[in-house]
Amino acid sequence: MPELRQDIITGEWVVIATERSKRPESFTARAETGPDDRTNCPFCYGHEAMTPPEIMAYSEEERKPDTPGWKVRVVPNKFPAFSHEGILKEFEYGIYRAMTGIGSHEVIIHSPDHLKDLDQLSTEQIDLVLSVYRERYLALSTVEEYKYILIIVNHGPRAGASLRHPHSQLFAIPMVPHLLEMEISGAERYFREHGKCVYCQMVSFEMKERVRMVAENDRFVVLEPYASQSPFETWIIPKNHLSNFEEITDSDKRALAGILKGILENIADNLGDPPYNYYLHTSPLHQRDLQHYHWHLEILPRLTIRAGFELGSRLIINVTTPESAAEFLRAGYGQGNLR
């Protein structure tokens, strides 16, 4: 059973999940340009028995579970960081605080294609992936013990991907991560002082300034945040206020699929397909229609390594200005025009 332990000084939580260490070494040591591993890939067609029984799948025709014919497939992670078995229990160990690692850890397989990353999929296929995100958010939000859902993508081994076949991971956990608590409390403080959502203000300001804007469509903006923590850190933010991702409309979801494909293509083409992480920040479960918070998607290319100063001080040194990063990515869309 995984366990959550709280740092007595900072208040941050650490997950102790020894099952994760049992992942096959070949999956964690794959080189960026290593040999094709489709023969042993559990996410490819015909290998459905290599995963735990599927949770759900989208397909064009009726099919039996755990058989080929799917377009997007969701399965439990075989080596989960959190377990849905057992009961949520908080306890103390001397001066320390901990709780059982109750939660859900799922894998969302983007497509049957072993080599097609998100930027190479059709907009329609990405829309299906986002539909799965929404459906799993809604399904897991009914579990009282779960307080937060985080969806992430690790692209490339140096970003933490242990399998080549492109996929997302979903974590439903019994507490709100400290980073999200800080983000939400900061947004709430801004709202108390100014009476407006800080993300809405950011979108409005950046659309006027244009210097950190990369792209936009009718529903979303893509920008380099003013205080970027790493080179080419990129955010996708809805133009209209919405605190909960799972309430996204079908039309907004299609617009998000298009602009997500565009910026990931841009990063791959113009930055040499770097490893990256992206994650979806949204309101905690059981908290709806927050006036001060605004869901968004953050993309972090892994172009630098944080060294002693950053690790020891939690102060980040970024060697690229967000303005120059935005200019570079705008040019990647052609003649520097936003679209």
N, C-alpha and C positions, 0 to 999 in steps of 0.2 A: 504493500500500500504506500503510494507516495505521501510525503509529508511536507507541510508548509511551515517554515520556521521564520520568526520575525527578528530582525536585527534590533537589539534592545536600545541601541543608540539612535540610528537613523529612522527606525520604523519601517524600513523596507523589508519585503518578504522574499525569502529564498525557497525555491522548490528543491526538495531532496527526492530524486526519482531514480533509484538504482536500476530499474528495468531498462532505462534508456541506454545503459552501458552495454546491454546485450545485443545491440544492433550489429549486424555483420560488418566486419572490418572492411570488406570490399566496398561496402556502401559508403563508408565515411572517408575512404582514402582515394577516391576516384579523382584522377587528374582532370583539369579543365578540358583537355582535348584527348582524354583517354579513350580506350576502345569502346565500341558499341556494346552495351550490356542488355540489349533487348531479349536475348535468349533467357535470361534469368530475371527479367523485370516483372515484379508483381502487378504493375499497373497497366500492362499491355493486354490487348485482346487475347483470349484463350488462357490467360493466367489468373483468372478471377479466383480460383481456389487457393491462390497463394496469399490472399488477403483474408482478414476476418470477414464474416458475412456482411454484405453491403447494407448500409442504412437507407439509401435511396439512390435512384439513378434517373436521368432523363434519357429517353430513347425515342426514335421515330415510330417504331412499331412495338407491339406487345412482346415481351420477352420474360423468361423466368429470371428471378434474381440470380446474381453471380454467374451470368453467362454473357458471351459477347453480344453486341448489338446496341450498346449504350453510347451516349454522346458525352455525358458528364456523369461521373460516378463518385459516391461518397461512402467511405469505409472507416471503421474505427482504426486509429493508429495502432499498429502491431506492438509498438514499444511506447506506450503512452506516458506522458508526464503527469497526467491526472487520471484517476480511476472513478468510474461511475458506480462502482460497487462499494458497499459499506455505508456508513452514516457520517454526517458532518459532526465533528466533535472538536471543541477547543480544549486545550489543556496547557498546564504549566509544567516546566521542568526546572525546578529551582527558581532562579531569577528570570528564566526565559519563557517565551510564549510560543505556542505552536498550535497547529490544527491538522486534522486529517486532510489528505490531498484529494478530496472529493472533486470531481469535475468530469468534463468530457473532452477528449482529444481526438479530433476527426481529420481525415485526409480527403480533400476535394480534388479529384483527378480531372484536369482541365479538358482532356480529350483523349481519344485512343492513340493519337500520334505521339510516338515516343520522343521525337526530336523537336516538335513545334512548341516553342515558348509562346507566352501570351502575345508578344508583339507580332508573331507570325500567324496567329489564328485569325479567322475572319471576325469581323465585328459581331456577327450573329452568334458565333461560338462564345465569344467573350460575354455577350449578353446572357447566354445560358449559364455561364459560370457565376455571374453576378446574381442571377435568379436563384441559383443554389445557395449563395451567401444569404440572400434574404429569407429563403425558406428555412434554412437551418437556424438563423437568428430567431425567427418566429417560433419554431418548434421548441428550441431550448429555453426560450424566455419564459416558458410556463413552469420550469423547474425552480421551485422556491429557493433551493440552496444556492443556485447560481446567481452571482452578483454582476459578473462582467463576461462579455464574449469578445475575444480578440481574434481576428483573421489576419494571417500573415502569408507572405510568399518569400521563400529564400531562393534566390536565383544564383546558381553556381556554388561549388563546394566551399569557396572562401567566404560565402555568405551563409553557410550552414546547411546547404542542400545535401542530403545523404543519398538521394536517388536522382538520376538524370531525368527521368520522365517528369515533365512539369506538373506541379500540383500546388495547391494551397493547403494550409493547416488551420484548423479552427480549435480554439481553446475556450471552453466554458468553465469558469473558475469561481470559487466561493468567496472571493474578495475583489475589491477594486484595486488594480495595481497602483503603486505609489505615484508613478509618472502620470497616470490619468487623474489621480486625486489632485496632484499639483496643477495639472492643466485645467481641470474643471474649476478648482477653487480660484485660480488666477482669472479665469473668464468671469466667474461670479463676482470677484472683486471689481473688475473693470465695469461690469454691468451696474453695480451699486454706485460707482463713482460717476459714470457717464450716462447711464440709462439706456445703453445700446449694447448689442452683442459685439464683442471684439472681433469675431471672425467676419461678421457682416461689414464692420468698419474697415477691416483689412482688405476685403474684396473691393469695396468702394474706393479706398485710397489707392490701391495698386492699379485699378483700372484707369484711374486718372493719371497716375505717375507714369505707368507703362514700362519703367526701366527694369523692373523685376518680373514683369509678365512674360510668359513664354508662349501661351496659346489660350484660346477661349472658344467656346461655342455658345449657343443660346442659354445653356443651363449651368456651365461650369467654367472656372478659370484654372489655369495651370500657372504656378508662380514659384519663384525661388524666395523663401521666406527671408525677411529683412535680417534676422539674426540666425542665418543658416549655421548649423553645427558642423557640416562637412561639405566638401566641394560637390556642387550639383544636387544638393538636397532639394527635392521638388515636392510641392503639395498640389493636390487637386481638391478644390473647395467648391461646393454648390453656390451658385449666385443667390439663390433664395434660401432663407433660413429654415433649417431642419435639424433638429438635435439628434434624432434617432435614424440611423441608416436603414433599419428594417422597414421604415415607412416610405421608402423611396418609391415613386410611381414608375410604371412601365416606361413612360416616355423619358423620364429622367434617367432610368437605368440604361436605355438605349444610347442616350447622349453620353453617359459616363463610359459605356463600352467603347464608343468611338474615340473619345478624347484620351482614354487610358491606352488604347492601342497606339494612337498617334505619338504620345510622349514616350512610351516604351520603345517604339520603333526608332524615334529620334535618339534616345539614349544609346540603344544598341548600335545604330549606324554611325553616330558621331563620337561616341566615347569608346568604341572598340568592344562592344558587348560586355561591359564590366559586370562583375558580380554585384547584386543589389538585394536589398530587402525592401519589401513594402508592407505596410500594415494599415489597417482601417481603424481609426479612432472614432468612437461613437459614445453616446450616453450610456451610463450603467443601466443594467436591467432594472425593471420596476421603477425607473425614473423617466417619465415621458414629457415631451413638449417643454423642455427647458428653454427659457428665454435667453439665457446667457451662454449656452453651449451650442456648437455647430459641428456636425460630423464632417470628417475629411479623411483623405487618403494621403499618406506620406510615403515617398519613395527615397531611399538612401542608397545611392551607388557607393560601393566599397572601394574607394580610390586611394584612401590613406589608412594608416594604422595609428591608432591612439597610443601614445607613448606615456612615459612616467609622469609628466606634468599633468596630462589630462586625467590619467587614472588616479593620481594622488590628490588632485585638487577639484575634480569634477568641472574644471574650466576647460572648454574646448577651444583648440586653436584651429581655425579654418584658413587654409592657404589660398583660397579663391573667393573673391567677393561675389555675393549673390547677383550683383548687377552684371558683372562680366560673364557669369555662368548663364544668366538669362539671355544676354546678347548672343552668346555662342549657340544656345539651343534654339533661339528664334531663327538664327541663320540656317539651322538645320532643317527648318520647315520650308526654306526657299526664300531668298532675298530678304530675310529678316522680317517677313510679314507675320503677324499674328493670324491664327485661323482657328 
